[in-house]
Amino acid sequence: MKQMNKLMGALLGGALMMGALALPATSQASDKHDKIVIQVSDNDPAKWNLTLNNVKNVQKVLGKNNVELEIVAYGPGINMLKAEAEVANRVADAVDSGVKVVACENTMQAQKLTKEDMNSKIGYVPGGVVEIMKREQQGYAYLRP
């Protein structure tokens, strides 16, 4: 019986050891890349300023190179992406700091806006809601200030 217990103990110990060796190593936080998609669908400079402050703060806390930030504007929110918008300089600064800022082409078409009407620093997506959906499927955190 003692010999059987020793054998079982050895087998169990070996199995546990093999299981531990087979486990994947956990990655360090530095290997992770945080991703956030932010929806702005309000034609409100205060909302845009809040969004741009949030972006700046996230970059400050996590480091610009450690986070992917994308602001998606559609509906009335697209007005703040026009070339003459009240927050145009701040939007340009955000893009220059590595933030992807995109306008919904569906909204632009509905409002009869052209790329010439828009801030020269921004990008474009076919549909703002679809862009947010795709980003969430890719693991982006969603924020709507």
CORWO-V363086 format. One record per residue. PHI is phi in whole degrees, 0 to 359 (999 if undefined). Layout:
PHI
PHI
//
This chain:
999
298
294
295
299
296
296
296
298
294
296
296
299
295
295
296
296
294
297
294
290
278
288
290
291
280
277
283
302
293
280
270
234
286
222
226
247
241
265
231
235
247
272
219
303
296
294
295
297
299
300
293
294
302
299
299
293
297
297
293
287
268
94
304
276
254
217
258
239
225
255
247
249
209
58
301
297
294
300
281
259
290
303
262
298
303
255
304
294
292
297
299
297
297
299
297
271
106
276
272
240
232
252
281
291
299
295
301
297
296
265
55
261
248
297
294
282
259
304
292
271
275
249
222
228
301
216
297
295
295
300
298
302
298
296
297
295
271
94
288
285
252
225
228
294
//
